[in-house]
C-alpha cells in the first residue's frame, strides 16, 4: 500500500516552494507525493502538510483528510500563532525548536508527534533564516514519514503564549536605538516585501541589509 501525501502551500507565502520541489524524500516506494495551492482540491489524503500556510484551515478540511500535520517553529506550547521563529529571534534566542503537530480546530493546540531543535549563530539575515527554517521543516517531515504509521503523538504540556500576526508596520525601527540594539530586528525583515524603515521629520526612510 502507498500512502497519499499532499503539501498544501499558500499562494501568498511561497518562500518554501523551491526548497520543497528540489528535495528528494527518497520514499517514493511508500508514498504518492503531490503539491497543491488549492485547499478545496485536497481531500481523501492520508497525510496533508500545510507548510507556511497563513490561513486557518476550517474543521471540514481536517475531516476530509486522515491526518493534517503542521511544522511549527517553536517549543510548543510556547510561541503559538504567527511568525514563531521571528518572535524568538527578537527575544535574542538562537536555540530554536521545531514541533510537528496534528492540526486541530484550535490553532496550534494539537498533540506533538516530533520535536527537534537547531541553532542559529546570530548573523543570518532573512534569506538565510528562511533557508535554515525550510531545511528543518523538511528534516522533521522526513523523520515522521520514515516512521509512519508507527508513530504516536503526545499532548502538549505547560503554559504557552500566542503570537500576533506580523505586518509591514512591524518593520519600523526606533531612531533612538543604535544598530546593535536593533540588529535582530533588521535580520528578520524582508528587504523586498517588508523592509526595515524609520520615520524622521515627516519622511519615511527605507533600510535594506545585505552581507558583504
TORKOLTI-461874 format. One record per atom (N, C-alpha, C): y, z negated, x; residue in three letters. Coordinates in steps of 0.05 Angstrom, whole numbers, plus 5000, padded with zeros to 4 digits. Each point is the difference from the previous one (the first is absolute). Example, Ala and Ser with C-alpha at 12.3 -4.5 7.8 and 13.67 -1.06 7.14 Angstrom:
488648445264ALA 502450004982ALA 502450005018ALA 502150144993SER 502449995016SER 502249864985SER 
% end
This chain:
497650005017UNK 502450004983UNK 502550005017UNK 501950174993UNK 502650005013UNK 502149874982UNK 501649835012UNK 502149864985UNK 502650175000UNK 501450004978UNK 502550164997UNK 502449825007UNK 501650095020UNK 502349855009UNK 502550184998UNK 502149884988UNK 502650154999UNK 502249835013UNK 501650135016UNK 502449885011UNK 502350094982UNK 501349814987UNK 502350064983UNK 502649965015UNK 501550215004UNK 502549995014UNK 502450024981UNK 502249895008UNK 502550014985UNK 501750235009UNK 500750184982UNK 501650245008UNK 502649935013UNK 501149764993UNK 502649925011UNK 499849845026UNK 497549955009UNK 499649835023UNK 497650105017UNK 500350235013UNK 497750145012UNK 499849965030UNK 501149785011UNK 499949965029UNK 497149985010UNK 498149934983UNK 497249965009UNK 498350254998UNK 501050204987UNK 498350234993UNK 498950155025UNK 501750055020UNK 499150145023UNK 497849855015UNK 500349745003UNK 498049845014UNK 497450004985UNK 500149994974UNK 497650004984UNK 498550275002UNK 501550224999UNK 498750265001UNK 498850065027UNK 501149885021UNK 499050045027UNK 497849815008UNK 499449814982UNK 498049795007UNK 497250084991UNK 498149965017UNK 497250054993UNK 498549744998UNK 499349934975UNK 498549754996UNK 497150025010UNK 499050245004UNK 497350065009UNK 497949874981UNK 500750014975UNK 498249884979UNK 499550204978UNK 500150265006UNK 499750204979UNK 497250014987UNK 498049895014UNK 497349994988UNK 499849794978UNK 501949815001UNK 500049784980UNK 502050044978UNK 502250155006UNK 502250024981UNK 501050294996UNK 501050044975UNK 501750244995UNK 502949905001UNK 501650115017UNK 502849925003UNK 501950204987UNK 502149914988UNK 502150184991UNK 502749855000UNK 502150155000UNK 502849894999UNK 501350104975UNK 501449824987UNK 501550074975UNK 502849885001UNK 501950144987UNK 502749894996UNK 500649974971UNK 498050034984UNK 500349984971UNK 498049804988UNK 501049764993UNK 498249794990UNK 498650084975UNK 501250174984UNK 498750094975UNK 497550165004UNK 499750115024UNK 497650165006UNK 497849845013UNK 500649755006UNK 498049835014UNK 498549834980UNK 497450054997UNK 498349854982UNK 497150025008UNK 498549824991UNK 497149995005UNK 499350015030UNK 501749875016UNK 499549985029UNK 498649735006UNK 498350015020UNK 498849745009UNK 502149835014UNK 501750125016UNK 502149855014UNK 502650175000UNK 502249874995UNK 502750125002UNK 501649835019UNK 501350135020UNK 501949875018UNK 502850104994UNK 501749854985UNK 502850084998UNK 501449915026UNK 500950195016UNK 501149945026UNK 503150045000UNK 501549795007UNK 502950015000UNK 501050094972UNK 498649914980UNK 500750074973UNK 502149814989UNK 502350104993UNK 502349834993UNK 500149924971UNK 498350124983UNK 500149944972UNK 497649814993UNK 500449844979UNK 497949834991UNK 498050164982UNK 497550005008UNK 498150154984UNK 499249854975UNK 500050134977UNK 499449864975UNK 497149924999UNK 499549804983UNK 497349904997UNK 498050224992UNK 500950194983UNK 498250214991UNK 499050175024UNK 501750035021UNK 499150155023UNK 497849845015UNK 500449745002UNK 497949835013UNK 497450024985UNK 500150024974UNK 497550014984UNK 498750275002UNK 501550215007UNK 498850275001UNK 498450055025UNK 500349815020UNK 498650035025UNK 498549745007UNK 497950035014UNK 498249775005UNK 501349785017UNK 501450095022UNK 501349805018UNK 502550135011UNK 502249864997UNK 502650095011UNK 500849795022UNK 500450095024UNK 500649835023UNK 502650065013UNK 501549795006UNK 502750035012UNK 500049875028UNK 501050155020UNK 500449885027UNK 502849905001UNK 500349745003UNK 502649864999UNK 500549875027UNK 502450065011UNK 500649915028UNK 501049725001UNK 498449814992UNK 500749715003UNK 497549834997UNK 500349755007UNK 497849814997UNK 500349884972UNK 499050144981UNK 500349914972UNK 498749724997UNK 501249834983UNK 502050064980UNK 502950015009UNK 500549995026UNK 502850025010UNK 501050294999UNK 502550034994UNK 501350265000UNK 498750204981UNK 499649914976UNK 499250194979UNK 502450184994UNK 499550224986UNK 502350174992UNK 500650225019UNK 502650065002UNK 500950245014UNK 500549955030UNK 499650225016UNK 500750005028UNK 499249755016UNK 497549914998UNK 499249765013UNK 500350015030UNK 499450235013UNK 500350025029UNK 502949975008UNK 501850144986UNK 502849995007UNK 501149724997UNK 499249864979UNK 501049734996UNK 499149825022UNK 497550045010UNK 499049835022UNK 501450065026UNK 500650255005UNK 501650075024UNK 502749864999UNK 501350004977UNK 502649874997UNK 499749705005UNK 497649894997UNK 499549725005UNK 499249955029UNK 500250225017UNK 499449995028UNK 497049965006UNK 498350094981UNK 497149975004UNK 498950255014UNK 498249965019UNK 498750225013UNK 497050014995UNK 498949784990UNK 497150004992UNK 500050064970UNK 498950234993UNK 500050104973UNK 497250024989UNK 499649914976UNK 497350024987UNK 499950244982UNK 497650104996UNK 499550214980UNK 497849904982UNK 500550004974UNK 498149904980UNK 499150234982UNK 497450034996UNK 499050204982UNK 499149864975UNK 501450054978UNK 499649844975UNK 499350184976UNK 498749884981UNK 499550144975UNK 502550014983UNK 500850234990UNK 502350024983UNK 499349894972UNK 501749814991UNK 499649884973UNK 502750034985UNK 500049904976UNK 502350034983UNK 502549885013UNK 499849765011UNK 502349875014UNK 500250105028UNK 502450095008UNK 500450135026UNK 499249825023UNK 498350105018UNK 499149875025UNK 498749734995UNK 498749964977UNK 498749754994UNK 496950025003UNK 499050245005UNK 497250045001UNK 498549875023UNK 497449974997UNK 498449885021UNK 500050185025UNK 499549875024UNK 500250135026UNK 497250085009UNK 499650265007UNK 497550095011UNK 500049975030UNK 502150085013UNK 500249985029UNK 502849925008UNK 500249885024UNK 502649925010UNK 499950025031UNK 501750175011UNK 500250035029UNK 502949935009UNK 500450005026UNK 502849975009UNK 500450175025UNK 502650065005UNK 500750165023UNK 502749895011UNK 500850105023UNK 502449905013UNK 502050225005UNK 502549944996UNK 502350175008UNK 501249875025UNK 501250165018UNK 501249885024UNK 503049964996UNK 501150074978UNK 502849954994UNK 501950215009UNK 498950225011UNK 501850225009UNK 499750254982UNK 498050004983UNK 499450244984UNK 502250064980UNK 500750254997UNK 501950094980UNK 498550114975UNK 501550084980UNK 498950064974UNK 497550185001UNK 500250235014UNK 497850195000UNK 497549885014UNK 500449855021UNK 497849875014UNK 498749784982UNK 501749854986UNK 499049794983UNK 498350134978UNK 500950224988UNK 498550134979UNK 497350105011UNK 500050125024UNK 497550105011UNK 498049785005UNK 500949785011UNK 498349775004UNK 498949894974UNK 501749984980UNK 499249904974UNK 497950194988UNK 500550265002UNK 498150204990UNK 497349985013UNK 500049965026UNK 497449975015UNK 498549764991UNK 501449784995UNK 498749754991UNK 499050034971UNK 501450154983UNK 499050054973UNK 497450165002UNK 499950215016UNK 497650165003UNK 497749845011UNK 500649825019UNK 498049845013UNK 498649814980UNK 501649874983UNK 498949814982UNK 498550144977UNK 501050244992UNK 498650154980UNK 497350105010UNK 500050095025UNK 497450105011UNK 498049775002UNK 501049765008UNK 498249775002UNK 498749944973UNK 501750024979UNK 499049954973UNK 497950214992UNK 500650255006UNK 498250224992UNK 497449985014UNK 500049915025UNK 497549985015UNK 498249794987UNK 501249784989UNK 498449784989UNK 499650024970UNK 501450174986UNK 499750044971UNK 497250114994UNK 498649914979UNK 500949814979UNK 499349715006UNK 498949955024UNK 499149735007UNK 502349845012UNK 502149974984UNK 502449845009UNK 501249874976UNK 500649755002UNK 501049844978UNK 502749885006UNK 501849994980UNK 502649895004UNK 500149694998UNK 502249895010UNK 500649714997UNK 502749974987UNK 500249814982UNK 502649954987UNK 502149915020UNK 502550074993UNK 502249915017UNK 500449704997UNK 500849875022UNK 500549715000UNK 502749945011UNK 501249794990UNK 502649915011UNK 502350104984UNK 502449925009UNK 502550074986UNK 501250255013UNK 500950184983UNK 501150255010UNK 502950034992UNK 501150245007UNK 502750074993UNK 500050304992UNK 502250094988UNK 500150274990UNK 502550145011UNK 499750225014UNK 502250145011UNK 501250204980UNK 502650015000UNK 501450204983UNK 499950275013UNK 500350214984UNK 500250275010UNK 502550035018UNK 499750145023UNK 502350065017UNK 501350264991UNK 502650005001UNK 501650234992UNK 501750095023UNK 501250255000UNK 501750095021UNK 502349805007UNK 501049864980UNK 502149815005UNK 499149775019UNK 497449955001UNK 498949795017UNK 500150085030UNK 500850255006UNK 500250085028UNK 502749935012UNK 501749874985UNK 502749935009UNK 499849785022UNK 501450055022UNK 500249815022UNK 502449824996UNK 499949775013UNK 502249814999UNK 501850035025UNK 502550084996UNK 501850065022UNK 500749755017UNK 499449774989UNK 500649755014UNK 497649905016UNK 497850155001UNK 497749935016UNK 499650215022UNK 498949925022UNK 499650195022UNK 497450174997UNK 499650195017UNK 497750184999UNK 497449845003UNK 499949825019UNK 497649855004UNK 499149844975UNK 502049894986UNK 499449854976UNK 499050184978UNK 500750255000UNK 499250184979UNK 498150225008UNK 498849975024UNK 498250215010UNK 497750054981UNK 498749794990UNK 497850044981UNK 500950154975UNK 502449954992UNK 501150154977UNK 500350295006UNK 500950075024UNK 500350285009UNK 497250135001UNK 498049855009UNK 497350115005UNK 498750104974UNK 500549864978UNK 498550074976UNK 501450214982UNK 502450085008UNK 501550194983UNK 499350295009UNK 499650174980UNK 499450285004UNK 502650155006UNK 500150135024UNK 502550145008UNK 500950224980UNK 498150114985UNK 500750224982UNK 500349914971UNK 498049854990UNK 500049934972UNK 501849764993UNK 500049805017UNK 501749774995UNK 500849885027UNK 501950145014UNK 500949915026UNK 501649744999UNK 500149875022UNK 501849765002UNK 502950094997UNK 501649824989UNK 502850064997UNK 501649744999UNK 502750035003UNK 501749774996UNK 502650114988UNK 501549824986UNK 502550074989UNK 502349865015UNK 502150155006UNK 502249885015UNK 502650154992UNK 502049844992UNK 502650104991UNK 499750224979UNK 498349944981UNK 499750194978UNK 498450255005UNK 498750015024UNK 498550245008UNK 497149925006UNK 498150174991UNK 497249955005UNK 499250165026UNK 498749865018UNK 499150135025UNK 496949995002UNK 498850225008UNK 497150025003UNK 499249955029UNK 497949855004UNK 498949955026UNK 497050095000UNK 499350175020UNK 497250085003UNK 499149915028UNK 497449935001UNK 499049885025UNK 497650165009UNK 499950065027UNK 497850155012UNK 499449875027UNK 497550055009UNK 499349915027UNK 500750225020UNK 500949925023UNK 500750195021UNK 497450105012UNK 
% end
